[in-house]
């Protein structure tokens, strides 16, 4: 089973799986503006704490790319304004706040000429870290799940909650290659 990604950064745009359309349709939406990313978070296009954090990080990158700031101070002001919009989109989302603060920390130092690239690198690092953290969760949990076990999920998990197969799904994706059955409701079953 090849896991899909709920979040993709490609050609200076953010592509999100519209989770509001699931399970009836698979729709991906393109985002090129930070304000639209904040709206996507608010409207629950993206769900799950890690996915929201990664989305917010790329929202900050879009804000930097859109900014017409000629000075470091002006760009920092633009980023702080967008940070407030992102934080207001889901005020209780811890990963969102953490990711926004991480990007703001990068923006505290110049020079301006490479700041946009450093912000993108930081967002990409958050993206990659999410994949690795959840792979490690899967590898740790894998020996705890017997071959004949069925795994029941009680919340938004897996690639929907993060960048790619994660947390509760991670043991399933990290197991030795074997068939993954689906129960009658279409849920993965081991």
Phi, psi and omega in degrees: 000123178268118181290146175265167179251135177274346182223132176222139172251121182209132176052047178059035175217154178259131180243122182242140170288124180281097185290346177291337183272346182286149003266004187283329181221151172250107185235130175251137181244139178265139178233129179237357181231138182298323180296325177291326177294317177301319178294321177299320177294313181299318184275004176065032169299319179247139182223158181096129186307309181298319180296321179295319178298313179297318179300315179297321179300315179288332173299321177294323177297315178300320179299317180294319180292327181280337184297138176262018183303137178258350180229160177300317180300317180295319179294320177299319177298316178299317180293321178295322178296313180291324177303318179296322178295317179295315180297324179288340182294326178209080189302336183265001183282104184295316181296326177299309181298318180298314181294317179299315179296324179295319178290322177297324178296320177298323183286355182286343182236148179272191004277164181297323189298333178245007183297318181299320179291322178294323177295317177298317179299321180292317178297319178294326176294318177299317178302309181295321178298321179300316179297313183292317179302315184284332172296318179295321175301315180297315180295325178290319182280337185309312182291346182275348184254112180296155181303326184271006185284150168251139182252124178254131181256134182245012178203180180289109185232177174070208185298341177284328183268345183222195181289318184210177184320123190211181175034248185294329177281337186306317178301324180294318182282338182267351181295161175304146182306127177194167182290138173250117181274160173245138177284182185297337179272000179088008180276144178299142179223135180268000000 
